[in-house]
Amino acid sequence: MNQYFQNAASVFGVENETEVWDHYRTWRDMEHANSIKRYQEWRNFTGRHDLYPTEFLLPRITRQQPEEFPGFMEDTNRQADIPADSLAGEVADLQARSFRVHPHPEQPAPPGRSACRLQFRSHLVYRAHLITDTVAQILGDRLSGMSVLDLACNQGFFGLDFAYRGAGNVLGLDLREENIRQAAFLARFFNLPHAAFQTGNVYDFQTERQYDVVLNLGLLYHVVDPVGLLQRTHALCGQLAVIDTICHKEPISAYLQFMNKDTALNVAGEHGIVFHPTYRGLIDTLHDVGFRDLIEVVAAPSPAANFDFGWREDVRLQDPPQPNVDLYYNQDRRLILAFK
């Protein structure tokens, strides 16, 4: 073998050129088919996950995470009285990622209400405290009566939480009809009539009003035009925008292009090409589109080194979520409050 194949063979732990090509094709296909996964694998393989030190360039709030569920999930007395048969029919064909709701015949229902089992992604509970609880504490009594717009709302988790906390009206917007169908069901199930959801593209959303609070959560890294999205966020925002996004640590103001993204997922965008901001790029863009003051929210370090992203299941939501959840521990993801 020539020097190239000798080097490749040592990397893959094989002995001949044929095996090198077999390993290369395996690496190229499926799990490493898109450039985001190749980038992540490169960082893991080379040990360069911490190649660049974490920067903090903004005033910041550090939050400890409480152990209870968001109020709208715990308050069983608010749940709509839906007969079990009707509930089973409604949820049977709901395509869910953030929530799974289905009847639970073994669990006795509260008087006059339907027993239901709720499954959910446990990291949503963590993010709810970091995002909605922080914003609610900052706004205080002003949250009551405020309008909230949730861009790319998925199944409406954050909008429902804000609605329960007292927001006057909440509108969630998402590309995928199956997400909106489930969000609308959950608004009815949790008896939050001032939370509404509609199918639509953020860029095409037409309105003459501004919303007091605009949520841009987990969206920026799914789009081909992140600068345009932040411009749109600013235009729709009356007071405060909440930006939650992956950020890369390279110490430059830039956006990194990634290719071949799987758009079939119900949390993905509509383009196979996406652009991720660097931390400095996000800050510069937020100032450039017109936001005046920026504050970063940082999760307190957790004693846990890993986190189970699987489904949690509970009937009455009595078991507290694990507090040692760390989506943000290495600052690959940043949460910024942007004030107009």
ZADO-1210 file (C-alpha; in nm, 4 decimals, padded with zeros to 6 digits):
<atoms>
<atom x="00.0000" y="00.0000" z="00.0000" code="MET" pos="1"/>
<atom x="00.1127" y="00.3532" z="-00.0623" code="ASN" pos="2"/>
<atom x="00.1604" y="00.5959" z="00.2256" code="GLN" pos="3"/>
<atom x="-00.1962" y="00.7292" z="00.2006" code="TYR" pos="4"/>
<atom x="-00.3515" y="00.3867" z="00.2452" code="PHE" pos="5"/>
<atom x="-00.1037" y="00.2963" z="00.5181" code="GLN" pos="6"/>
<atom x="-00.2128" y="00.6049" z="00.7115" code="ASN" pos="7"/>
<atom x="-00.5808" y="00.5308" z="00.6476" code="ALA" pos="8"/>
<atom x="-00.5345" y="00.1682" z="00.7502" code="ALA" pos="9"/>
<atom x="-00.3805" y="00.2768" z="01.0794" code="SER" pos="10"/>
<atom x="-00.6748" y="00.5132" z="01.1423" code="VAL" pos="11"/>
<atom x="-00.9359" y="00.2456" z="01.0703" code="PHE" pos="12"/>
<atom x="-00.7374" y="-00.0352" z="01.2353" code="GLY" pos="13"/>
<atom x="-00.7305" y="-00.2584" z="00.9274" code="VAL" pos="14"/>
<atom x="-00.4603" y="-00.4265" z="00.7229" code="GLU" pos="15"/>
<atom x="-00.5256" y="-00.3900" z="00.3494" code="ASN" pos="16"/>
<atom x="-00.6528" y="-00.1451" z="00.0884" code="GLU" pos="17"/>
<atom x="-00.9855" y="-00.3258" z="00.0353" code="THR" pos="18"/>
<atom x="-01.0716" y="-00.2956" z="00.4031" code="GLU" pos="19"/>
<atom x="-00.9776" y="00.0723" z="00.3944" code="VAL" pos="20"/>
<atom x="-01.2291" y="00.1358" z="00.1171" code="TRP" pos="21"/>
<atom x="-01.4956" y="-00.0683" z="00.2984" code="ASP" pos="22"/>
<atom x="-01.4496" y="00.1405" z="00.6102" code="HIS" pos="23"/>
<atom x="-01.4508" y="00.4595" z="00.4076" code="TYR" pos="24"/>
<atom x="-01.7810" y="00.3713" z="00.2403" code="ARG" pos="25"/>
<atom x="-01.9329" y="00.2870" z="00.5780" code="THR" pos="26"/>
<atom x="-01.8117" y="00.6191" z="00.7145" code="TRP" pos="27"/>
<atom x="-01.9435" y="00.8048" z="00.4099" code="ARG" pos="28"/>
<atom x="-02.2880" y="00.6462" z="00.4117" code="ASP" pos="29"/>
<atom x="-02.5787" y="00.6863" z="00.6493" code="MET" pos="30"/>
<atom x="-02.4464" y="00.8002" z="00.9862" code="GLU" pos="31"/>
<atom x="-02.1912" y="01.0329" z="00.8315" code="HIS" pos="32"/>
<atom x="-02.3856" y="01.1291" z="00.5215" code="ALA" pos="33"/>
<atom x="-02.4364" y="01.4934" z="00.6094" code="ASN" pos="34"/>
<atom x="-02.1715" y="01.7468" z="00.6902" code="SER" pos="35"/>
<atom x="-02.3067" y="01.8260" z="01.0369" code="ILE" pos="36"/>
<atom x="-02.2434" y="01.4688" z="01.1461" code="LYS" pos="37"/>
<atom x="-01.9047" y="01.4636" z="00.9737" code="ARG" pos="38"/>
<atom x="-01.8100" y="01.7825" z="01.1601" code="TYR" pos="39"/>
<atom x="-01.9178" y="01.6351" z="01.4923" code="GLN" pos="40"/>
<atom x="-01.7339" y="01.3119" z="01.4211" code="GLU" pos="41"/>
<atom x="-01.4205" y="01.5036" z="01.3255" code="TRP" pos="42"/>
<atom x="-01.4283" y="01.6927" z="01.6542" code="ARG" pos="43"/>
<atom x="-01.4822" y="01.3740" z="01.8540" code="ASN" pos="44"/>
<atom x="-01.2219" y="01.1751" z="01.6607" code="PHE" pos="45"/>
<atom x="-00.9519" y="01.4401" z="01.6839" code="THR" pos="46"/>
<atom x="-01.0287" y="01.5397" z="02.0411" code="GLY" pos="47"/>
<atom x="-01.0896" y="01.8968" z="01.9310" code="ARG" pos="48"/>
<atom x="-01.4216" y="01.9473" z="02.1010" code="HIS" pos="49"/>
<atom x="-01.2543" y="02.2082" z="02.3220" code="ASP" pos="50"/>
<atom x="-01.0200" y="02.3379" z="02.0565" code="LEU" pos="51"/>
<atom x="-01.1504" y="02.6913" z="02.1146" code="TYR" pos="52"/>
<atom x="-01.2105" y="02.8232" z="02.4654" code="PRO" pos="53"/>
<atom x="-01.5605" y="02.9276" z="02.5598" code="THR" pos="54"/>
<atom x="-01.6169" y="03.3013" z="02.5376" code="GLU" pos="55"/>
<atom x="-01.8627" y="03.5086" z="02.7375" code="PHE" pos="56"/>
<atom x="-01.9004" y="03.8484" z="02.5753" code="LEU" pos="57"/>
<atom x="-02.2364" y="03.9523" z="02.7217" code="LEU" pos="58"/>
<atom x="-02.3811" y="04.0265" z="03.0650" code="PRO" pos="59"/>
<atom x="-02.5169" y="03.6972" z="03.1883" code="ARG" pos="60"/>
<atom x="-02.7586" y="03.5362" z="03.4292" code="ILE" pos="61"/>
<atom x="-02.6660" y="03.1976" z="03.5754" code="THR" pos="62"/>
<atom x="-02.9632" y="02.9767" z="03.6581" code="ARG" pos="63"/>
<atom x="-02.9914" y="02.6710" z="03.8787" code="GLN" pos="64"/>
<atom x="-03.2507" y="02.4262" z="03.7578" code="GLN" pos="65"/>
<atom x="-03.5467" y="02.3396" z="03.9830" code="PRO" pos="66"/>
<atom x="-03.6760" y="01.9854" z="04.0016" code="GLU" pos="67"/>
<atom x="-04.0466" y="02.0319" z="03.9372" code="GLU" pos="68"/>
<atom x="-04.2433" y="02.0070" z="03.6152" code="PHE" pos="69"/>
<atom x="-04.3833" y="02.3186" z="03.4457" code="PRO" pos="70"/>
<atom x="-04.7131" y="02.4153" z="03.6044" code="GLY" pos="71"/>
<atom x="-04.9347" y="02.3393" z="03.3067" code="PHE" pos="72"/>
<atom x="-04.8174" y="01.9771" z="03.3127" code="MET" pos="73"/>
<atom x="-04.8754" y="01.9291" z="03.6850" code="GLU" pos="74"/>
<atom x="-05.2129" y="02.0986" z="03.7148" code="ASP" pos="75"/>
<atom x="-05.4386" y="01.8006" z="03.6469" code="THR" pos="76"/>
<atom x="-05.7421" y="01.9991" z="03.7581" code="ASN" pos="77"/>
<atom x="-05.7121" y="02.2081" z="03.4444" code="ARG" pos="78"/>
<atom x="-05.7229" y="01.9129" z="03.2090" code="GLN" pos="79"/>
<atom x="-06.0250" y="01.9061" z="02.9824" code="ALA" pos="80"/>
<atom x="-06.2958" y="01.6528" z="03.0500" code="ASP" pos="81"/>
<atom x="-06.2604" y="01.4346" z="02.7414" code="ILE" pos="82"/>
<atom x="-06.4274" y="01.0911" z="02.7471" code="PRO" pos="83"/>
<atom x="-06.1754" y="00.8104" z="02.7270" code="ALA" pos="84"/>
<atom x="-06.3102" y="00.6729" z="02.3983" code="ASP" pos="85"/>
<atom x="-06.2980" y="01.0147" z="02.2383" code="SER" pos="86"/>
<atom x="-05.9502" y="01.0778" z="02.3740" code="LEU" pos="87"/>
<atom x="-05.8261" y="00.7468" z="02.2322" code="ALA" pos="88"/>
<atom x="-05.9630" y="00.8307" z="01.8895" code="GLY" pos="89"/>
<atom x="-05.8116" y="01.1779" z="01.8867" code="GLU" pos="90"/>
<atom x="-05.4605" y="01.0838" z="01.9846" code="VAL" pos="91"/>
<atom x="-05.4315" y="00.7576" z="01.7904" code="ALA" pos="92"/>
<atom x="-05.2969" y="00.9224" z="01.4761" code="ASP" pos="93"/>
<atom x="-05.1134" y="01.2195" z="01.6258" code="LEU" pos="94"/>
<atom x="-04.7512" y="01.2103" z="01.5149" code="GLN" pos="95"/>
<atom x="-04.5498" y="01.3180" z="01.8154" code="ALA" pos="96"/>
<atom x="-04.1950" y="01.3941" z="01.9007" code="ARG" pos="97"/>
<atom x="-04.2061" y="01.6260" z="02.1991" code="SER" pos="98"/>
<atom x="-04.5175" y="01.4721" z="02.3507" code="PHE" pos="99"/>
<atom x="-04.7005" y="01.1439" z="02.3311" code="ARG" pos="100"/>
<atom x="-05.0466" y="01.1498" z="02.4838" code="VAL" pos="101"/>
<atom x="-05.2666" y="00.8448" z="02.5096" code="HIS" pos="102"/>
<atom x="-05.5384" y="00.7036" z="02.7369" code="PRO" pos="103"/>
<atom x="-05.4282" y="00.5103" z="03.0409" code="HIS" pos="104"/>
<atom x="-05.7065" y="00.2672" z="03.1316" code="PRO" pos="105"/>
<atom x="-05.5309" y="00.1289" z="03.4429" code="GLU" pos="106"/>
<atom x="-05.5033" y="00.4705" z="03.6061" code="GLN" pos="107"/>
<atom x="-05.8193" y="00.5964" z="03.7811" code="PRO" pos="108"/>
<atom x="-05.9190" y="00.9371" z="03.6549" code="ALA" pos="109"/>
<atom x="-05.9757" y="01.2385" z="03.8799" code="PRO" pos="110"/>
<atom x="-06.3474" y="01.2959" z="03.9412" code="PRO" pos="111"/>
<atom x="-06.5128" y="01.4035" z="03.6180" code="GLY" pos="112"/>
<atom x="-06.1952" y="01.3811" z="03.4160" code="ARG" pos="113"/>
<atom x="-06.0144" y="01.1442" z="03.1817" code="SER" pos="114"/>
<atom x="-05.7081" y="00.9501" z="03.2864" code="ALA" pos="115"/>
<atom x="-05.4219" y="01.0081" z="03.0470" code="CYS" pos="116"/>
<atom x="-05.0587" y="00.9102" z="03.0220" code="ARG" pos="117"/>
<atom x="-04.8223" y="01.1804" z="02.9024" code="LEU" pos="118"/>
<atom x="-04.4827" y="01.1005" z="02.7581" code="GLN" pos="119"/>
<atom x="-04.2411" y="01.3782" z="02.6762" code="PHE" pos="120"/>
<atom x="-03.8820" y="01.4517" z="02.5950" code="ARG" pos="121"/>
<atom x="-03.7259" y="01.5193" z="02.9342" code="SER" pos="122"/>
<atom x="-03.4869" y="01.7822" z="02.7992" code="HIS" pos="123"/>
<atom x="-03.7920" y="02.0000" z="02.7313" code="LEU" pos="124"/>
<atom x="-03.8516" y="02.0232" z="03.1051" code="VAL" pos="125"/>
<atom x="-03.4963" y="02.1426" z="03.1544" code="TYR" pos="126"/>
<atom x="-03.5235" y="02.3986" z="02.8766" code="ARG" pos="127"/>
<atom x="-03.8612" y="02.5179" z="03.0036" code="ALA" pos="128"/>
<atom x="-03.7081" y="02.6207" z="03.3339" code="HIS" pos="129"/>
<atom x="-03.4077" y="02.7779" z="03.1686" code="LEU" pos="130"/>
<atom x="-03.6198" y="02.9686" z="02.9154" code="ILE" pos="131"/>
<atom x="-03.9769" y="03.0298" z="03.0296" code="THR" pos="132"/>
<atom x="-03.9037" y="03.0490" z="03.4005" code="ASP" pos="133"/>
<atom x="-03.6219" y="03.2986" z="03.3454" code="THR" pos="134"/>
<atom x="-03.8333" y="03.5182" z="03.1169" code="VAL" pos="135"/>
<atom x="-04.1305" y="03.5000" z="03.3549" code="ALA" pos="136"/>
<atom x="-03.9140" y="03.6128" z="03.6456" code="GLN" pos="137"/>
<atom x="-03.7636" y="03.8991" z="03.4467" code="ILE" pos="138"/>
<atom x="-04.1021" y="04.0239" z="03.3232" code="LEU" pos="139"/>
<atom x="-04.2827" y="03.9635" z="03.6512" code="GLY" pos="140"/>
<atom x="-04.6375" y="04.0952" z="03.6577" code="ASP" pos="141"/>
<atom x="-04.5888" y="04.2451" z="03.3120" code="ARG" pos="142"/>
<atom x="-04.6196" y="03.8981" z="03.1588" code="LEU" pos="143"/>
<atom x="-04.9895" y="03.8970" z="03.2438" code="SER" pos="144"/>
<atom x="-05.1730" y="04.0056" z="02.9320" code="GLY" pos="145"/>
<atom x="-04.8657" y="04.0072" z="02.7099" code="MET" pos="146"/>
<atom x="-04.8719" y="03.8564" z="02.3605" code="SER" pos="147"/>
<atom x="-04.6277" y="03.5780" z="02.2732" code="VAL" pos="148"/>
<atom x="-04.5301" y="03.4511" z="01.9281" code="LEU" pos="149"/>
<atom x="-04.3517" y="03.1157" z="01.9108" code="ASP" pos="150"/>
<atom x="-04.1684" y="03.0708" z="01.5795" code="LEU" pos="151"/>
<atom x="-04.1354" y="02.7077" z="01.4689" code="ALA" pos="152"/>
<atom x="-04.3268" y="02.6009" z="01.7778" code="CYS" pos="153"/>
<atom x="-04.3095" y="02.2256" z="01.7134" code="ASN" pos="154"/>
<atom x="-04.5731" y="02.0764" z="01.9462" code="GLN" pos="155"/>
<atom x="-04.6192" y="02.4035" z="02.1327" code="GLY" pos="156"/>
<atom x="-04.4433" y="02.3213" z="02.4600" code="PHE" pos="157"/>
<atom x="-04.3046" y="02.6679" z="02.5314" code="PHE" pos="158"/>
<atom x="-04.6127" y="02.8544" z="02.4138" code="GLY" pos="159"/>
<atom x="-04.8307" y="02.6392" z="02.6382" code="LEU" pos="160"/>
<atom x="-04.6015" y="02.7118" z="02.9315" code="ASP" pos="161"/>
<atom x="-04.6224" y="03.0877" z="02.8699" code="PHE" pos="162"/>
<atom x="-04.9999" y="03.0650" z="02.8340" code="ALA" pos="163"/>
<atom x="-05.0259" y="02.8888" z="03.1687" code="TYR" pos="164"/>
<atom x="-04.7986" y="03.1483" z="03.3301" code="ARG" pos="165"/>
<atom x="-05.0397" y="03.4261" z="03.2368" code="GLY" pos="166"/>
<atom x="-04.9587" y="03.5512" z="02.8875" code="ALA" pos="167"/>
<atom x="-05.2678" y="03.7149" z="02.7392" code="GLY" pos="168"/>
<atom x="-05.2507" y="03.5374" z="02.4061" code="ASN" pos="169"/>
<atom x="-05.0044" y="03.2971" z="02.2507" code="VAL" pos="170"/>
<atom x="-04.9642" y="03.2106" z="01.8838" code="LEU" pos="171"/>
<atom x="-04.7470" y="02.9219" z="01.7712" code="GLY" pos="172"/>
<atom x="-04.6329" y="02.8914" z="01.4108" code="LEU" pos="173"/>
<atom x="-04.4844" y="02.5810" z="01.2490" code="ASP" pos="174"/>
<atom x="-04.4236" y="02.4449" z="00.8992" code="LEU" pos="175"/>
<atom x="-04.5631" y="02.1011" z="00.9668" code="ARG" pos="176"/>
<atom x="-04.9326" y="02.0350" z="00.9984" code="GLU" pos="177"/>
<atom x="-04.8786" y="01.7304" z="01.2206" code="GLU" pos="178"/>
<atom x="-04.6979" y="01.9488" z="01.4756" code="ASN" pos="179"/>
<atom x="-04.9792" y="02.2041" z="01.4751" code="ILE" pos="180"/>
<atom x="-05.2446" y="01.9366" z="01.5130" code="ARG" pos="181"/>
<atom x="-05.0786" y="01.8069" z="01.8249" code="GLN" pos="182"/>
<atom x="-05.0134" y="02.1541" z="01.9672" code="ALA" pos="183"/>
<atom x="-05.3797" y="02.2438" z="01.9206" code="ALA" pos="184"/>
<atom x="-05.4845" y="01.9201" z="02.0895" code="PHE" pos="185"/>
<atom x="-05.2549" y="01.9860" z="02.3857" code="LEU" pos="186"/>
<atom x="-05.3900" y="02.3404" z="02.4230" code="ALA" pos="187"/>
<atom x="-05.7369" y="02.1926" z="02.4503" code="ARG" pos="188"/>
<atom x="-05.6266" y="01.9032" z="02.6706" code="PHE" pos="189"/>
<atom x="-05.4566" y="02.1404" z="02.9168" code="PHE" pos="190"/>
<atom x="-05.7479" y="02.3853" z="02.8897" code="ASN" pos="191"/>
<atom x="-05.5449" y="02.6802" z="02.7618" code="LEU" pos="192"/>
<atom x="-05.7859" y="02.8459" z="02.5159" code="PRO" pos="193"/>
<atom x="-05.5717" y="03.1593" z="02.4756" code="HIS" pos="194"/>
<atom x="-05.2977" y="02.9506" z="02.3102" code="ALA" pos="195"/>
<atom x="-05.3550" y="02.9114" z="01.9349" code="ALA" pos="196"/>
<atom x="-05.1455" y="02.7390" z="01.6693" code="PHE" pos="197"/>
<atom x="-05.1332" y="02.7631" z="01.2922" code="GLN" pos="198"/>
<atom x="-04.9381" y="02.6161" z="01.0039" code="THR" pos="199"/>
<atom x="-04.7093" y="02.8574" z="00.8260" code="GLY" pos="200"/>
<atom x="-04.3617" y="02.9580" z="00.7186" code="ASN" pos="201"/>
<atom x="-04.1925" y="03.2125" z="00.9425" code="VAL" pos="202"/>
<atom x="-04.0623" y="03.4063" z="00.6434" code="TYR" pos="203"/>
<atom x="-04.4083" y="03.4287" z="00.4832" code="ASP" pos="204"/>
<atom x="-04.6039" y="03.5033" z="00.8001" code="PHE" pos="205"/>
<atom x="-04.8026" y="03.8212" z="00.7382" code="GLN" pos="206"/>
<atom x="-04.9209" y="04.0425" z="01.0229" code="THR" pos="207"/>
<atom x="-04.9337" y="04.4131" z="01.0952" code="GLU" pos="208"/>
<atom x="-04.8919" y="04.3668" z="01.4684" code="ARG" pos="209"/>
<atom x="-04.5925" y="04.3128" z="01.6895" code="GLN" pos="210"/>
<atom x="-04.5811" y="04.0612" z="01.9725" code="TYR" pos="211"/>
<atom x="-04.4470" y="04.1572" z="02.3128" code="ASP" pos="212"/>
<atom x="-04.2343" y="03.8417" z="02.3309" code="VAL" pos="213"/>
<atom x="-04.1047" y="03.6472" z="02.0291" code="VAL" pos="214"/>
<atom x="-03.9581" y="03.3002" z="02.0822" code="LEU" pos="215"/>
<atom x="-03.6903" y="03.1874" z="01.8374" code="ASN" pos="216"/>
<atom x="-03.6003" y="02.8589" z="02.0031" code="LEU" pos="217"/>
<atom x="-03.4014" y="02.5876" z="01.8302" code="GLY" pos="218"/>
<atom x="-03.4755" y="02.7346" z="01.4888" code="LEU" pos="219"/>
<atom x="-03.1816" y="02.9437" z="01.3744" code="LEU" pos="220"/>
<atom x="-02.9595" y="02.6464" z="01.2869" code="TYR" pos="221"/>
<atom x="-03.2328" y="02.4858" z="01.0732" code="HIS" pos="222"/>
<atom x="-03.2578" y="02.7611" z="00.8111" code="VAL" pos="223"/>
<atom x="-03.0715" y="02.8666" z="00.4984" code="VAL" pos="224"/>
<atom x="-03.1098" y="03.2399" z="00.5761" code="ASP" pos="225"/>
<atom x="-03.0388" y="03.2930" z="00.9476" code="PRO" pos="226"/>
<atom x="-02.9777" y="03.6662" z="00.9072" code="VAL" pos="227"/>
<atom x="-03.3160" y="03.7087" z="00.7391" code="GLY" pos="228"/>
<atom x="-03.4752" y="03.5096" z="01.0206" code="LEU" pos="229"/>
<atom x="-03.3257" y="03.7391" z="01.2843" code="LEU" pos="230"/>
<atom x="-03.4426" y="04.0423" z="01.0855" code="GLN" pos="231"/>
<atom x="-03.7907" y="03.8906" z="01.0819" code="ARG" pos="232"/>
<atom x="-03.7695" y="03.8185" z="01.4542" code="THR" pos="233"/>
<atom x="-03.6842" y="04.1833" z="01.5212" code="HIS" pos="234"/>
<atom x="-03.9655" y="04.3099" z="01.2998" code="ALA" pos="235"/>
<atom x="-04.2243" y="04.0929" z="01.4792" code="LEU" pos="236"/>
<atom x="-04.0933" y="04.1744" z="01.8257" code="CYS" pos="237"/>
<atom x="-04.2368" y="04.4500" z="02.0415" code="GLY" pos="238"/>
<atom x="-04.0189" y="04.4203" z="02.3510" code="GLN" pos="239"/>
<atom x="-03.8204" y="04.0991" z="02.3939" code="LEU" pos="240"/>
<atom x="-03.6947" y="03.8175" z="02.1715" code="ALA" pos="241"/>
<atom x="-03.5595" y="03.4917" z="02.3131" code="VAL" pos="242"/>
<atom x="-03.2929" y="03.3288" z="02.0962" code="ILE" pos="243"/>
<atom x="-03.1934" y="02.9698" z="02.1701" code="ASP" pos="244"/>
<atom x="-02.9521" y="02.8181" z="01.9197" code="THR" pos="245"/>
<atom x="-02.6490" y="02.6072" z="01.8531" code="ILE" pos="246"/>
<atom x="-02.3406" y="02.8301" z="01.8374" code="CYS" pos="247"/>
<atom x="-01.9928" y="02.7353" z="01.7274" code="HIS" pos="248"/>
<atom x="-01.6895" y="02.8442" z="01.9274" code="LYS" pos="249"/>
<atom x="-01.4628" y="02.9602" z="01.6460" code="GLU" pos="250"/>
<atom x="-01.3504" y="03.3108" z="01.7556" code="PRO" pos="251"/>
<atom x="-01.4770" y="03.4826" z="01.4401" code="ILE" pos="252"/>
<atom x="-01.8028" y="03.6503" z="01.3448" code="SER" pos="253"/>
<atom x="-01.9308" y="03.4038" z="01.0864" code="ALA" pos="254"/>
<atom x="-02.1849" y="03.1405" z="00.9835" code="TYR" pos="255"/>
<atom x="-02.0747" y="02.7857" z="00.9048" code="LEU" pos="256"/>
<atom x="-02.2444" y="02.6099" z="00.6140" code="GLN" pos="257"/>
<atom x="-02.3599" y="02.2485" z="00.6502" code="PHE" pos="258"/>
<atom x="-02.4930" y="02.0295" z="00.3711" code="MET" pos="259"/>
<atom x="-02.7189" y="01.7291" z="00.3122" code="ASN" pos="260"/>
<atom x="-02.9379" y="01.7739" z="00.6165" code="LYS" pos="261"/>
<atom x="-03.2275" y="01.5310" z="00.6558" code="ASP" pos="262"/>
<atom x="-03.5422" y="01.7417" z="00.6084" code="THR" pos="263"/>
<atom x="-03.7818" y="01.4542" z="00.6784" code="ALA" pos="264"/>
<atom x="-03.7565" y="01.4982" z="01.0549" code="LEU" pos="265"/>
<atom x="-04.0440" y="01.6906" z="01.2107" code="ASN" pos="266"/>
<atom x="-03.8001" y="01.9241" z="01.3836" code="VAL" pos="267"/>
<atom x="-03.5945" y="01.9955" z="01.0730" code="ALA" pos="268"/>
<atom x="-03.6265" y="02.2891" z="00.8380" code="GLY" pos="269"/>
<atom x="-03.7221" y="02.2754" z="00.4722" code="GLU" pos="270"/>
<atom x="-03.3723" y="02.3042" z="00.3216" code="HIS" pos="271"/>
<atom x="-03.0876" y="02.0539" z="00.3018" code="GLY" pos="272"/>
<atom x="-02.8399" y="02.3403" z="00.3398" code="ILE" pos="273"/>
<atom x="-02.8252" y="02.5218" z="00.6743" code="VAL" pos="274"/>
<atom x="-02.6014" y="02.7832" z="00.8349" code="PHE" pos="275"/>
<atom x="-02.4920" y="02.7718" z="01.1981" code="HIS" pos="276"/>
<atom x="-02.3761" y="03.0909" z="01.3707" code="PRO" pos="277"/>
<atom x="-02.0621" y="03.1281" z="01.5700" code="THR" pos="278"/>
<atom x="-02.1136" y="03.2902" z="01.9082" code="TYR" pos="279"/>
<atom x="-01.9615" y="03.6163" z="01.7855" code="ARG" pos="280"/>
<atom x="-02.1624" y="03.5964" z="01.4635" code="GLY" pos="281"/>
<atom x="-02.4884" y="03.5659" z="01.6565" code="LEU" pos="282"/>
<atom x="-02.4091" y="03.8643" z="01.8777" code="ILE" pos="283"/>
<atom x="-02.3047" y="04.0823" z="01.5833" code="ASP" pos="284"/>
<atom x="-02.6151" y="03.9901" z="01.3841" code="THR" pos="285"/>
<atom x="-02.8523" y="04.0615" z="01.6737" code="LEU" pos="286"/>
<atom x="-02.7022" y="04.4083" z="01.7126" code="HIS" pos="287"/>
<atom x="-02.7007" y="04.4632" z="01.3354" code="ASP" pos="288"/>
<atom x="-03.0725" y="04.3839" z="01.2930" code="VAL" pos="289"/>
<atom x="-03.1589" y="04.6370" z="01.5616" code="GLY" pos="290"/>
<atom x="-03.1719" y="04.4776" z="01.9065" code="PHE" pos="291"/>
<atom x="-03.0414" y="04.7171" z="02.1676" code="ARG" pos="292"/>
<atom x="-02.9480" y="04.5144" z="02.4768" code="ASP" pos="293"/>
<atom x="-02.8432" y="04.1500" z="02.4973" code="LEU" pos="294"/>
<atom x="-02.8275" y="03.9294" z="02.8069" code="ILE" pos="295"/>
<atom x="-02.7112" y="03.5695" z="02.8068" code="GLU" pos="296"/>
<atom x="-02.8715" y="03.3022" z="03.0247" code="VAL" pos="297"/>
<atom x="-02.6297" y="03.0327" z="03.1381" code="VAL" pos="298"/>
<atom x="-02.7189" y="02.7031" z="03.3021" code="ALA" pos="299"/>
<atom x="-02.5320" y="02.6244" z="03.6195" code="ALA" pos="300"/>
<atom x="-02.2832" y="02.3372" z="03.5760" code="PRO" pos="301"/>
<atom x="-02.4368" y="01.9994" z="03.6410" code="SER" pos="302"/>
<atom x="-02.2813" y="01.7093" z="03.8318" code="PRO" pos="303"/>
<atom x="-02.3880" y="01.4795" z="03.5479" code="ALA" pos="304"/>
<atom x="-02.1651" y="01.4309" z="03.2472" code="ALA" pos="305"/>
<atom x="-02.4379" y="01.2930" z="03.0270" code="ASN" pos="306"/>
<atom x="-02.8106" y="01.3172" z="02.9822" code="PHE" pos="307"/>
<atom x="-03.0782" y="01.0736" z="02.8766" code="ASP" pos="308"/>
<atom x="-03.2597" y="01.2210" z="02.5759" code="PHE" pos="309"/>
<atom x="-03.5144" y="00.9405" z="02.5809" code="GLY" pos="310"/>
<atom x="-03.8803" y="00.9458" z="02.6672" code="TRP" pos="311"/>
<atom x="-04.0000" y="01.0050" z="03.0199" code="ARG" pos="312"/>
<atom x="-04.3366" y="00.8617" z="03.1041" code="GLU" pos="313"/>
<atom x="-04.5712" y="00.9642" z="03.3811" code="ASP" pos="314"/>
<atom x="-04.9453" y="00.9500" z="03.4466" code="VAL" pos="315"/>
<atom x="-05.0043" y="01.2138" z="03.7089" code="ARG" pos="316"/>
<atom x="-04.6657" y="01.3789" z="03.6557" code="LEU" pos="317"/>
<atom x="-04.5715" y="01.3166" z="04.0179" code="GLN" pos="318"/>
<atom x="-04.2087" y="01.2173" z="03.9715" code="ASP" pos="319"/>
<atom x="-03.9804" y="01.5201" z="03.9426" code="PRO" pos="320"/>
<atom x="-03.7471" y="01.5321" z="03.6424" code="PRO" pos="321"/>
<atom x="-03.3808" y="01.4770" z="03.7051" code="GLN" pos="322"/>
<atom x="-03.2096" y="01.8100" z="03.7785" code="PRO" pos="323"/>
<atom x="-02.8751" y="01.7024" z="03.6331" code="ASN" pos="324"/>
<atom x="-02.9595" y="01.7882" z="03.2742" code="VAL" pos="325"/>
<atom x="-02.6971" y="01.9609" z="03.0653" code="ASP" pos="326"/>
<atom x="-02.7839" y="02.0749" z="02.7152" code="LEU" pos="327"/>
<atom x="-02.5731" y="02.3853" z="02.7618" code="TYR" pos="328"/>
<atom x="-02.2854" y="02.2648" z="02.9796" code="TYR" pos="329"/>
<atom x="-02.0173" y="02.3028" z="02.7116" code="ASN" pos="330"/>
<atom x="-02.1665" y="02.6209" z="02.5608" code="GLN" pos="331"/>
<atom x="-02.2253" y="02.4617" z="02.2214" code="ASP" pos="332"/>
<atom x="-02.5766" y="02.5969" z="02.2664" code="ARG" pos="333"/>
<atom x="-02.6469" y="02.9538" z="02.3789" code="ARG" pos="334"/>
<atom x="-02.9545" y="03.1308" z="02.5125" code="LEU" pos="335"/>
<atom x="-02.9770" y="03.5072" z="02.4616" code="ILE" pos="336"/>
<atom x="-03.2456" y="03.7561" z="02.5644" code="LEU" pos="337"/>
<atom x="-03.2579" y="04.0371" z="02.3067" code="ALA" pos="338"/>
<atom x="-03.4330" y="04.3623" z="02.4036" code="PHE" pos="339"/>
<atom x="-03.5522" y="04.6288" z="02.1595" code="LYS" pos="340"/>
</atoms>
